[in-house]
Amino acid sequence: MDAERAIAMAEIRTLQAKRGEILGPLHGIPFAVKDIIDVQGLPSRCNSKALQDRPPAKADAEIILALKGLGAIPLGKAHTTEFAFFDPSPARNPHNTDHTPGGSSSGSAAAVASGTVPFALGTQTLASLNRPAAYCGIAGFKPSTRSISSFGVAALAPSFDTVGFYGWSIDDVLYTFEALSLYSSASTEPPIELGTETKVVIIDDPLISDCEADMWNAFNSELKRFSTLGYNIQWRKSPIPFKQLATLHWTAMIYEAARALSWLSEYPKALIGSRLREVLAEGSKITNENYFSARSEINYLRKIFFDTFDRSNAFYWPATPGPAPKGIESTGEPKYIAPWTTLGGPILTLTTNQNSNDLPLGCLLSGHPGSDISTGAFGRALCPRSSD
């Protein structure tokens, strides 16, 4: 918590508001920050024992500067898995504290879901933002990959690392992103015209064959609701094998992680989480040529996939096989989200208003790379704000 500075900043924003000096659309709104993102005056420890004595950051990450410039107030840091990988954080699911909130942006999702803050920053490299949103029953938005500056954000796999947003509702999370987009080049594509010609495409791929009954029921219930809104629902066989895409993503990700975090080899093994150590060792064995081959094949599969579909199409999928698993030793299953992260387009986590064992169930809405504003607008149309 950064209570004293947050209160001092809030007092300044209050005086400014009284004088009509509004800094921007987020004037006076507090937010939480995933602890791999630098905030001036607070340490970025990345949930790592190796960094427990790290001094406070001397400068803000670019995303923090941008939000402060819009009037927002950082309230403090939220827990993350170690270096945004799989070694879990102490954060728990607000719906049932015996269950994980997901990873790696675990604390950020839990902070919003518990009502502690109205919005929070997370990041996604594999499934790190959209999965916690689904498990915690809130909205999450990963913009198009690398569309937001990663300056001041601890790297895991730089070609995939993307800053994103949590909010209580779709409107909240998109309001935050759109506020930033007004003053940046994060997304310059004009929104598509929404109408019944806009297709909701469900990709038929074996990857989701283990989807649990409660998730399927929630998913199909939402599809029926979309139909009543007048939207065309279309099942399409995947033009590419999603399992192969996920495998290529893993290869590229751990290759980059092994090099981005190679400096951790200078620390005693006891200070590095076991899963992180294992993946860094695995990634260090991948040759340059194997990595380049994986990147090239990812690009090829991306082109095939998006050339198959019109840019006005939006893709709808279950976010996870089921609800958040019990315990905090595991952060849950990322495999449904990973292929969409690899494809690089914007991804929204939409709540379904249904649950399994009193835990939320969420689904994904994704679009073509660069279609952030359009995908967001379509997400709003599918999930209009309730009258209350």
N, C-alpha and C positions, 0 to 999 in steps of 0.2 A: 504493500500500500504506500502511496505517496500523498498521504492525507493533507499535510500542511500546505504543500505547494498546490494541490488540487483545490483546496478551499480558498487559498489566496488568489488563484487564477479565476475561480468562480466569482469571487467578489469583484474582480476587475471586469469580468464579462457582464455582471449584473449592472454595474455603473455604466458601462458602454451601452447596454440595451436601453437603459433609462434615457440615455442621450440620443438614442436612435442610431448608434454606431455599431451596426451588426456586421461582424467580420465575415460571415458566410452562413450557409444553410445549416451548419452544425453548431452554431453559436451557443456555448454553455452546456453542451451535451457531453457527459462523461463516458469514457470507454476504457476497456481493458486491453492489454497488449500481451500477446504470446511471448514468452520469455526467450525467444531467439531474435527478437526485434529490439534494436537499441532505442532506449529512451534516456535522454540526457539526465544525469543525476542518479540513475538506477543501474545496478549491475545486470548484465545479460549472462545468466549462469547456465542456460540451456539444459537445466535439470541434470547437470553433470557434476559429479564429485570433483572432477579435475578443475572445475571453475568456481568452486565454493568461495574462494578468497579473491575472486576477480573484483577489481575496483569499479566504481560506477562509470557508465559510459560518458564520454566527454562531449558527445554530439548525438543528436537525434537521427534516426533513420529517415530517409526521404519521405516515406509514407507518414511518419509521425509529424514531420514538418508540414506536410500538406494538410493533414487533419487539424493541426493547431492553427494553420493559416485560415481554416474555415470556421474556427472558433471552438473546436472540440477540446476537451480537457482529459488528458490521460490520468486515470485514477490509480493505476498500478499495473503490476505484471501478473500474468496468469500462468499456471503450470503447463509444462509441455513434457512429452516424452523426451528422453535424452537425445539432444541434437535432432529433434523431430523425427526420430526413427521409432523402433518398437519397444525399447526398454521403458516400462510404464512410469507414469507420474503418480503422485499421491491423490490426484483429483478423482472424484467419484460422481456417479450419475445422480442428479438431484431427484429423479423420479424414484430411485431405489438405490441407496448408497452402498448396497452389497454388489452393485453392478458397475461395469466400466462406463465412462462417458465416451469411450472411443479414443483414438489417437490420430495424429500427434497433438492436435490443438485441443487437448482434453480440458484444460482449465478455462480456456476462452469460451468453449461451448457451455461448460457447466456454469460459468459466471452469468451468461445471458439467460440460460434456462432457469436458474435459481432466482432471477430478478435482481441480481446484484448490480448489473449495468445494462443499459439499453442496447449497446452494441459492443462488439469486440473484434479484434484482429486475430486471424489465424493464418496459416500457410498450408499449401498443398503441394506435395511432391508425388505422392502415390494416391492416398485417399484421406489425407490428414485433416481436411476441412469438412468435406461433405459427409463423411461417416459420423463424426461426433455430432453434427447437426441432426442427422437421422436418429441416432441413439438418444439424443437429449430432447427431441421433439421441437426443434426450432428451425428457422430458416438459415441456410448457409449459401454463400455465393462465391465460387471460384471464378474470377474473370478469365478471359482468354490467356493462355500461358504466356508469361513474361510480359504482359501488357502493363504491369505496374512496376515501378522501380524497386529493385531488390537491394539498393544501397543501404547498408546498415542492418541487413538481415543475415544471420549466420547461414552459410551455405551448406546444403546437403548434396543436392544434385542440381547444379545451376541451370541446366537446360529445361528442367521441369519446375523448379521452386517458384511458387506464385503466391503472393499475398492475397488474402481474401477476407470476407466479412461474415459476421454472425449478427442476426437480429431476431427479435421475437416473432416478427412476421415477415412475409415477402416484401411488403411495402417498406418496412424498416430497413431491411438489408439493402434493397435496391435504392432507397433514398440516399443511403450513405455512399454507395458506389456512384450514383448519378451526380451527387454533390461534387465528388472528386473529378468526374468526367467533364464537368462544366469548365474546369480550369486545367485540363490536361489533354493529352492525345491518347488516353487509355482506350477510347473507342470512338471512331469518327464516322462509322457507318450510320446512315439515317435509318430509323426504325422501319420495318416492313409494315405494310397495311394489314391489320388483323382482320380476319374474316373466316367464313366457313371453308374457304379454299385452303386455309392453312392446315396442314396435316400434322397430326400427332402420330409420329412413327414409333412403333415398338419393334426393336431389332430382335429377331428370332435367332438365338445363338445358344449352343449347348452349355455355355458358361453358367447360365442361370438355371440349369436343370435341377439344382439342389435347393431351390427356393422353398421355404417352409410354407405350410398351408395358410397360416395367418397373414403372412406377407402377400401371398397370391390373392387372398380375399380382399385385403386392403387395396392392392394394386388394381384389381379388376373393378372394385367399387368406384375408384377414382375414374377409371376409364368410362364407366357408365355415366358418371357425372359430367365428364367432358362432352360426351355425346349429347346430353341434354342441353348443353350450352351451344350446340350446333357445330362442333368441330368434328372433322373427319378423322376417324381412327383407322390406322392402317398398319397391319403386321407385315414386316418385310424380312426375308431371309438376309442375314448379314452377308455383305459382299466380301468380307474378309474374316478370317478366323480370329475371334477375340482372344482366345487363349494364346495364340501365337503373338498377338500384339502385346499382351501382358508380359509374356516371357521376354520379348525384346526390350520392353520398358525396364524390367528388372535388371537385365544385363547392363543397359546404359546407365541406370540409376546407381547401381553399386560400383560401377567403374568410376563414375564421377565422385561418389561419396568417398571412396578410398583415397582419392587424390585431394579432394577438398578438405578432408579431415586427417591427412597424413601426419600433421603436426601432433596429433594425439599419441603417436608412438613414443614421444618423449616423456610421457607420463607413465607411472606404474600401472600395470594391468588391473590392479585392484580398484583403480579410480575410474575405470571405463566399464560400462555395462556389458554384460556377456553377449547380448544379441548384436550390439553395435560392434564389439570386437570381432565377432564371427563374420559379419557382413563386410567389414573393412578388409579382413583377411581374404575373403572370397573375391571381393572387387579388385584387390591388388593383383590377383592372378590373371585377370582378364587383359589380353593384349590390346595394344592400340588398334590393330587391324580388326580384331573381333568387335571392338567398340564402334569403329567407323562403319563396319558392316551392319551392326544393329541399328545405328542412326539412319543409315541409308535405307534399310528395309522399313523402318518406321515411317520415313518420309514417303516411301512408295505406297505403303498400305493406307496412310492418311489420304493420299491423292485418290486412290481407288475408292475409298469409302465416301469421301465428300463429293466426288464426281458423280456418284450414283444418285445423290439426292439433291433436290432443289434447295436453294438457300433459305426459302421460307419454311422448310420443314423443321420441326422440333422433335427431339428424340426423348422418349419417356421410358424409364426403366426402374426396377426396384433398386434401392440404394444398397441393401444388404440382404443376405439370405433370411434374416430374422431380426429380432430385437437385440439389444445389448446383452452380451453374455454375462453370466454371474462371475464375480471376482474382478480384481483389478490387475491381475498378473498378465492378462491378455487384453489387447485393445480392440479385439474383434476382427472380423473378416473384411479385407480391403478389395477382394478380387472383382466385385461387381463394378466398383468405381474406377479401378486402375485403367481399364481400356479407354474410358472417356477422358481421363487425365492425359493419357498418351496421345489421343487424337487432338488435344490442345484447344478445344472450344470452351466457351463458358459453361459452367455447370451450377445449376440451382438445386438445393435440397428443398423439396416441398413436403410439408407435413401432410398426413393422410387423415388426421382426426380419428384414427383407429389405433388400437394397441394390441399387444400380445403379452399376457401375464402382467398387465398394468404398466407395460413399458411401450414407449412410442414406436411407431413404424413410419419410415420416410421413404420417399422415392426421388428420382433424379429427373431433371429436365435439362437437356444439353442442346447446343446449337453449333453452327459452323464457327470456326475461329474468326474472331473479329465481330461476331454478331451479338455482342454483349447487351447493347441497348435493346435490340429486337427480341432477344431471348428473354430478357427481363420483362419487357412489355407483355410478351406472351404468357410468362409466368403469372403476372398480375391478372391477366384475362382468365386464366384457368383457375386461379385461386383468389377471387375478389374478396375484398375486406368484408367481414361480416358486419351486420347492422349494429351489433353491440360494441 
